[in-house]
Amino acid sequence: MAKVISISDEVYEMLKSMKRKNESFSDVIKRLARRTTIKEFSGVLSKETAEEILRVRDELNRKIKEEF
């Protein structure tokens, strides 16, 4: 069953900017609400690899925002 919620224009724009192609707003909220603990990543990435991933993520987010 669907529910109606109210969000501010600012939050709507934030969610809209995070929305992937063919993804609903419910999908975005579900993806963002998933809880991940730091323990899940302990020892998986080196500091350098983690920094590179964050750099690429930021670059991709910038490019996505430019397209919209």
VMD Tcl script that builds the backbone (N, CA, C; Angstrom):
set m [mol new atoms 204]
animate dup $m
set s [atomselect $m all]
$s set {name element resname resid chain x y z} {
  {N N MET 1 A 0.833 -1.170 0.000}
  {CA C MET 1 A 0.000 0.000 0.000}
  {C C MET 1 A 0.885 1.243 0.000}
  {N N ALA 2 A 0.577 2.189 -0.838}
  {CA C ALA 2 A 1.344 3.434 -0.933}
  {C C ALA 2 A 0.917 4.406 0.162}
  {N N LYS 3 A 1.839 5.222 0.594}
  {CA C LYS 3 A 1.596 6.275 1.584}
  {C C LYS 3 A 2.002 7.607 0.987}
  {N N VAL 4 A 1.311 8.650 1.376}
  {CA C VAL 4 A 1.645 9.999 0.937}
  {C C VAL 4 A 2.402 10.678 2.064}
  {N N ILE 5 A 3.550 11.280 1.727}
  {CA C ILE 5 A 4.325 12.027 2.716}
  {C C ILE 5 A 4.565 13.429 2.181}
  {N N SER 6 A 4.835 14.347 3.087}
  {CA C SER 6 A 5.169 15.719 2.700}
  {C C SER 6 A 6.643 15.956 2.979}
  {N N ILE 7 A 7.318 16.545 1.999}
  {CA C ILE 7 A 8.715 16.913 2.168}
  {C C ILE 7 A 8.889 18.332 1.636}
  {N N SER 8 A 9.904 18.994 2.132}
  {CA C SER 8 A 10.162 20.363 1.673}
  {C C SER 8 A 10.665 20.342 0.239}
  {N N ASP 9 A 10.576 21.480 -0.416}
  {CA C ASP 9 A 11.100 21.603 -1.777}
  {C C ASP 9 A 12.596 21.285 -1.811}
  {N N GLU 10 A 13.309 21.699 -0.777}
  {CA C GLU 10 A 14.751 21.449 -0.707}
  {C C GLU 10 A 15.042 19.951 -0.671}
  {N N VAL 11 A 14.307 19.214 0.157}
  {CA C VAL 11 A 14.510 17.768 0.256}
  {C C VAL 11 A 14.112 17.080 -1.048}
  {N N TYR 12 A 13.036 17.537 -1.656}
  {CA C TYR 12 A 12.615 16.984 -2.944}
  {C C TYR 12 A 13.732 17.120 -3.974}
  {N N GLU 13 A 14.337 18.303 -4.054}
  {CA C GLU 13 A 15.420 18.534 -5.014}
  {C C GLU 13 A 16.632 17.660 -4.708}
  {N N MET 14 A 16.908 17.456 -3.418}
  {CA C MET 14 A 18.021 16.589 -3.032}
  {C C MET 14 A 17.768 15.160 -3.489}
  {N N LEU 15 A 16.564 14.654 -3.228}
  {CA C LEU 15 A 16.222 13.294 -3.653}
  {C C LEU 15 A 16.226 13.172 -5.173}
  {N N LYS 16 A 15.701 14.186 -5.824}
  {CA C LYS 16 A 15.660 14.189 -7.285}
  {C C LYS 16 A 17.073 14.111 -7.861}
  {N N SER 17 A 18.025 14.824 -7.242}
  {CA C SER 17 A 19.403 14.823 -7.745}
  {C C SER 17 A 20.090 13.475 -7.517}
  {N N MET 18 A 19.593 12.687 -6.574}
  {CA C MET 18 A 20.174 11.381 -6.271}
  {C C MET 18 A 19.500 10.253 -7.045}
  {N N LYS 19 A 18.395 10.567 -7.678}
  {CA C LYS 19 A 17.596 9.568 -8.384}
  {C C LYS 19 A 18.338 9.072 -9.622}
  {N N ARG 20 A 18.418 7.764 -9.756}
  {CA C ARG 20 A 19.065 7.142 -10.903}
  {C C ARG 20 A 18.029 6.906 -12.003}
  {N N LYS 21 A 18.518 6.685 -13.214}
  {CA C LYS 21 A 17.625 6.410 -14.337}
  {C C LYS 21 A 16.751 5.199 -14.001}
  {N N ASN 22 A 15.467 5.315 -14.279}
  {CA C ASN 22 A 14.485 4.245 -14.035}
  {C C ASN 22 A 14.313 3.907 -12.553}
  {N N GLU 23 A 14.676 4.813 -11.663}
  {CA C GLU 23 A 14.533 4.588 -10.230}
  {C C GLU 23 A 13.402 5.468 -9.722}
  {N N SER 24 A 12.533 4.902 -8.917}
  {CA C SER 24 A 11.447 5.675 -8.322}
  {C C SER 24 A 11.966 6.413 -7.085}
  {N N PHE 25 A 11.172 7.376 -6.593}
  {CA C PHE 25 A 11.559 8.065 -5.363}
  {C C PHE 25 A 11.567 7.073 -4.198}
  {N N SER 26 A 10.659 6.115 -4.207}
  {CA C SER 26 A 10.669 5.081 -3.159}
  {C C SER 26 A 11.972 4.301 -3.193}
  {N N ASP 27 A 12.455 3.982 -4.389}
  {CA C ASP 27 A 13.728 3.271 -4.525}
  {C C ASP 27 A 14.882 4.093 -3.961}
  {N N VAL 28 A 14.869 5.397 -4.242}
  {CA C VAL 28 A 15.927 6.288 -3.736}
  {C C VAL 28 A 15.917 6.291 -2.217}
  {N N ILE 29 A 14.751 6.474 -1.637}
  {CA C ILE 29 A 14.634 6.526 -0.173}
  {C C ILE 29 A 15.060 5.199 0.438}
  {N N LYS 30 A 14.646 4.091 -0.163}
  {CA C LYS 30 A 15.034 2.768 0.354}
  {C C LYS 30 A 16.550 2.605 0.303}
  {N N ARG 31 A 17.164 3.013 -0.815}
  {CA C ARG 31 A 18.620 2.901 -0.964}
  {C C ARG 31 A 19.344 3.750 0.073}
  {N N LEU 32 A 18.857 4.962 0.292}
  {CA C LEU 32 A 19.512 5.862 1.238}
  {C C LEU 32 A 19.275 5.469 2.695}
  {N N ALA 33 A 18.150 4.823 2.956}
  {CA C ALA 33 A 17.799 4.470 4.331}
  {C C ALA 33 A 18.484 3.198 4.809}
  {N N ARG 34 A 19.051 2.432 3.878}
  {CA C ARG 34 A 19.732 1.198 4.258}
  {C C ARG 34 A 20.879 1.521 5.195}
  {N N ARG 35 A 20.911 0.864 6.296}
  {CA C ARG 35 A 21.952 1.123 7.297}
  {C C ARG 35 A 23.178 0.262 7.020}
  {N N THR 36 A 24.320 0.909 7.011}
  {CA C THR 36 A 25.591 0.220 6.836}
  {C C THR 36 A 26.496 0.626 7.982}
  {N N THR 37 A 27.123 -0.341 8.584}
  {CA C THR 37 A 28.035 -0.023 9.676}
  {C C THR 37 A 29.471 -0.006 9.143}
  {N N ILE 38 A 30.296 0.731 9.816}
  {CA C ILE 38 A 31.700 0.843 9.429}
  {C C ILE 38 A 32.400 -0.507 9.520}
  {N N LYS 39 A 31.914 -1.384 10.400}
  {CA C LYS 39 A 32.520 -2.703 10.555}
  {C C LYS 39 A 32.458 -3.518 9.260}
  {N N GLU 40 A 31.437 -3.265 8.441}
  {CA C GLU 40 A 31.307 -3.997 7.191}
  {C C GLU 40 A 32.459 -3.709 6.231}
  {N N PHE 41 A 33.118 -2.582 6.401}
  {CA C PHE 41 A 34.175 -2.178 5.491}
  {C C PHE 41 A 35.569 -2.264 6.104}
  {N N SER 42 A 35.638 -2.637 7.341}
  {CA C SER 42 A 36.918 -2.685 8.046}
  {C C SER 42 A 37.904 -3.610 7.331}
  {N N GLY 43 A 39.042 -3.062 6.960}
  {CA C GLY 43 A 40.097 -3.834 6.338}
  {C C GLY 43 A 39.895 -4.167 4.869}
  {N N VAL 44 A 38.807 -3.718 4.280}
  {CA C VAL 44 A 38.512 -4.051 2.894}
  {C C VAL 44 A 39.279 -3.151 1.935}
  {N N LEU 45 A 39.340 -1.867 2.250}
  {CA C LEU 45 A 39.981 -0.903 1.357}
  {C C LEU 45 A 41.169 -0.242 2.031}
  {N N SER 46 A 42.175 0.052 1.231}
  {CA C SER 46 A 43.267 0.868 1.751}
  {C C SER 46 A 42.782 2.320 1.788}
  {N N LYS 47 A 43.465 3.151 2.516}
  {CA C LYS 47 A 43.111 4.562 2.594}
  {C C LYS 47 A 43.159 5.196 1.202}
  {N N GLU 48 A 44.167 4.858 0.439}
  {CA C GLU 48 A 44.324 5.419 -0.906}
  {C C GLU 48 A 43.167 5.006 -1.821}
  {N N THR 49 A 42.769 3.746 -1.747}
  {CA C THR 49 A 41.657 3.261 -2.578}
  {C C THR 49 A 40.354 3.940 -2.181}
  {N N ALA 50 A 40.133 4.066 -0.889}
  {CA C ALA 50 A 38.916 4.732 -0.407}
  {C C ALA 50 A 38.872 6.182 -0.882}
  {N N GLU 51 A 39.994 6.880 -0.823}
  {CA C GLU 51 A 40.051 8.270 -1.278}
  {C C GLU 51 A 39.785 8.371 -2.779}
  {N N GLU 52 A 40.295 7.422 -3.555}
  {CA C GLU 52 A 40.059 7.410 -5.002}
  {C C GLU 52 A 38.589 7.153 -5.309}
  {N N ILE 53 A 37.980 6.247 -4.578}
  {CA C ILE 53 A 36.547 5.969 -4.772}
  {C C ILE 53 A 35.729 7.219 -4.476}
  {N N LEU 54 A 36.047 7.905 -3.407}
  {CA C LEU 54 A 35.317 9.134 -3.060}
  {C C LEU 54 A 35.523 10.212 -4.126}
  {N N ARG 55 A 36.734 10.318 -4.667}
  {CA C ARG 55 A 37.010 11.301 -5.704}
  {C C ARG 55 A 36.177 11.002 -6.951}
  {N N VAL 56 A 36.156 9.739 -7.360}
  {CA C VAL 56 A 35.381 9.346 -8.545}
  {C C VAL 56 A 33.885 9.566 -8.287}
  {N N ARG 57 A 33.415 9.219 -7.102}
  {CA C ARG 57 A 32.003 9.436 -6.755}
  {C C ARG 57 A 31.638 10.908 -6.876}
  {N N ASP 58 A 32.468 11.770 -6.321}
  {CA C ASP 58 A 32.202 13.206 -6.376}
  {C C ASP 58 A 32.192 13.717 -7.818}
  {N N GLU 59 A 33.109 13.203 -8.624}
  {CA C GLU 59 A 33.170 13.601 -10.032}
  {C C GLU 59 A 31.912 13.140 -10.779}
  {N N LEU 60 A 31.487 11.912 -10.531}
  {CA C LEU 60 A 30.269 11.401 -11.178}
  {C C LEU 60 A 29.037 12.182 -10.746}
  {N N ASN 61 A 28.936 12.487 -9.461}
  {CA C ASN 61 A 27.802 13.284 -8.974}
  {C C ASN 61 A 27.772 14.652 -9.637}
  {N N ARG 62 A 28.944 15.261 -9.825}
  {CA C ARG 62 A 29.014 16.565 -10.483}
  {C C ARG 62 A 28.524 16.455 -11.923}
  {N N LYS 63 A 28.957 15.424 -12.629}
  {CA C LYS 63 A 28.548 15.233 -14.015}
  {C C LYS 63 A 27.053 14.962 -14.128}
  {N N ILE 64 A 26.525 14.187 -13.213}
  {CA C ILE 64 A 25.088 13.889 -13.219}
  {C C ILE 64 A 24.289 15.169 -13.011}
  {N N LYS 65 A 24.713 15.995 -12.062}
  {CA C LYS 65 A 23.992 17.248 -11.799}
  {C C LYS 65 A 24.041 18.179 -12.991}
  {N N GLU 66 A 25.168 18.153 -13.728}
  {CA C GLU 66 A 25.274 19.020 -14.921}
  {C C GLU 66 A 24.294 18.604 -16.003}
  {N N GLU 67 A 23.961 17.300 -16.075}
  {CA C GLU 67 A 23.034 16.800 -17.088}
  {C C GLU 67 A 21.586 17.189 -16.794}
  {N N PHE 68 A 21.273 17.441 -15.548}
  {CA C PHE 68 A 19.897 17.788 -15.172}
  {C C PHE 68 A 19.847 19.256 -14.971}
}
mol reanalyze $m
mol bondsrecalc $m
mol representation Tube
mol addrep $m
